[in-house]
Amino acid sequence: MIKLDKISFSYGKTQILNNISFSAESGKCIVIAGPNGSGKSTLLSIIAGARKASGGKAEISDKIGYVPQGIALFEDLSVKENIKFFASVNKTKIPDLSKLPFNLVPIANKKVSKLSTGMKKRVSIICALVSDPPVIILDEPCAALDIIYRDELLELINQLKSNGKTIIYVGHDFNEISRIYDTLLLIKDGNAVFYKTKDELPSSSDELEEYIRKVLIS
């Protein structure tokens, strides 16, 4: 569904990404990890089509649902109106909010501008999923969620994987990462440090985090 070949990106003379390559399969979750400022969000925006790479080639054959770090919603519209808008843009039937994850019914008629950051994140995720896209890109989606909705999201990701979706996920918390990932792409200073499957890495979240820490400081 997705194949990146030597993707590079620069802001003027500043190199942000340098020759990043990987492919993503159906039913799998690729987690992209690395220090702040390493180029992770820039890479996701290129995959989603929000930015154009300076070099290399990105082959994306399917519709994408994209949840960026920021809140990509209409602040003056209600939760229900935002979901209706994203459904209509994608020519998808407007869903029954009572059947959606994240318990949106109590806030359905509230303007997005009146919601907490965590509530906005829940709505953003639903808006990205409303068209049932084969590829789902999530940029630190758990950052503003409380423990209940974080667990619900991680369970949802595994359900989406079992339904054949391709997930590309940026995160920092290895307790979360270890529950969902199949392959880990580690980026440092815009370069791919390694690209390894779950079977090649430590099994516990604590061991995985320590392993990554040692790689990054070596």
N, C-alpha and C positions, 0 to 999 in steps of 0.2 A: 504494500500500500504506500509506503514511504521509503524513499532511498535518497540519501544525501551523499554527494560525491565532492569532497574537498571544498566544503563551504567556507568562505572567508568573508569577513566584514570589517570595514574600517570607518572611523569617524575622522575625516581629514587624513592626517598622517598617523593617527593612533590606531593600531591594529587591535581589534576587539576579538575576532575569531580567526583562527589560522588552520585551514585544511581539515575541517571536521567532516568525517565520513561515518555513516552507519545506515542500517536498514531496519525497518520495523515490520513485524509480522502480525497477522490477525491473532487475536486472543492473547497477546502478550503486552506486558507493561515495561517500557524502558524508562528508568529513572535517570535523570541527569543531575549530578551533584557536583559541588565544588565551592570554593570560597566566594564571598560576595565580590561582585565586580569581575567575575571570571568569564562572563559572556553567556551565561545560561539563558537568561530572559531574552537576550538578543537572538540567540539561536531559535528559541521557540517562536519569536515573532516572525522570523524568516520562514520557518516551516508553515506557520499559519497564513503567510502571505501579507502580513502587515508591513514587512520590510523586504527590500530586495538585496540579495547577497552581492557583495563586491566581486566575488569570484566563486567558481564552482557551480554545481548544478543540483537542484532539488527536484526530484520526481515525486509528485503527490497525485495519486490517482482517484482519491475519494473525497467526499465532503468532510469538512473538519468542524468540530465544535471546540471553541477556544475560550479558556478562562484565563485572562491575563492577571498579573499581580494587582493592577488597579481595578476599579469598578467600572465596567463597560455597560452601564445602564442609563436609562433616561430618568434623571433625578426628579423631574416634575410629573412623571407618570406614576401610577400605582404599581404595585407588584403584579397584579393581574393584567394590567395594561401592558407592562413590559413583556410578560410571557406571551400575551396575545400578539404583540408586535413581532417578536422573534419567530413565533409560529407562522405568522402570515408571510413574513419575508422568505421563509423556507418552504412555503406552500404546504404546511403541515396542519393537521387538525388541532384545534386548540384543546389542550389536555384538561382533564378534570383535576383541579388542584388537590382534591382530597385523596387522589390516587398517586400523587407525586411524593418523592422523598422530602425530608427536611421540614415537614409540618408548616406549610406556607398558608394554610387556610386562615389562621388568626390574623395574619398580616396582609391578606390579599388586597384589601382596599386602601392600605396605607401608601402614601407617597414614598418613593425610594429615599427622598431627601430626609425623611423623618426616621429612617431606620438606623440601627447600629451597624457598625462595620461588619460584624459577623452575620447579621441578617442580610445585608447586601451581598455578601459572599455566597450565601445559600441561594439567593435569587439568581445571581450570576451563573452559578453552576447549572441550575435548572434551565435557564435561557440557552446555555450552550448545548444542553442535551435534548432540548425540546424537538429538534428535527431528527432525532435518532441517528446521529452521524456515525460512520464507521470508524473515524479517527477522532480521538478526544485528547486535547492538549491542555494540561493543567499546570499553571505556574504558581507554586506554593499555595495550593487551595486550602490547606488546613490552617494557614497562618492566623486567621481571625476567628476560627471556629472553636466553640467550647468542646469539652471532651466527648459529650454525647453526639454532637453532629460530626465531629472528627471521626469517631468510630463508625457512624452511619455512612460517611463518605468512603472510608476505606473498605467497608463491606460492599458498598455500591460499586466501587472500582473492580473488586474481584468478581462481582456478578456480571459487570460489563465485559470483563475478560472472558468469562465462561460463555458469553453470548457472541464471542468472536470479534469484539471491538479491539482496536489498537489504542493503547494508552501511552502518552508521552507525558512524564510527570517530573516537575522540578521540586525538590524538597531538601530540607536540612536535617530533619528529625529522623534518626535511624530506627527508632521504634516504629515509626510510620512506614518508612521505606522498606524495612524487612518484611512487612506484612503484605506488600503488593508487588514487589519488583520481580522481573524475570531476568533482566539485564541491567547492568549499571554502567553508565558512561560518566567517567570522572573527568572534569575539565579544570584546568588551572592556567591562568593567564592566557585564556583563549585557545589553549591547546588541549587535545585529547590525551590525558595521561594513561588511561586504559579503558577498555570496553570489554567487560567480562560478564558471564552468565552467573546466575545464583549458585550453581553447582561449583563454581570456581572460587567462591568467596566464603568467608566465615558465616556460620549458620545463625549465631545469636546476634541481636542488634548491638549489644555492647562490644562484642568482638569485631563486628563489622565496622563500627565507628572508630575503634582503636586502630584497625588496619588502615582505614582511609586517612586518619590523622597522621600515621607514620609515613604513608605515601606522599602526602602533601608537604610534609616538612623535610623530606629527604632530598 
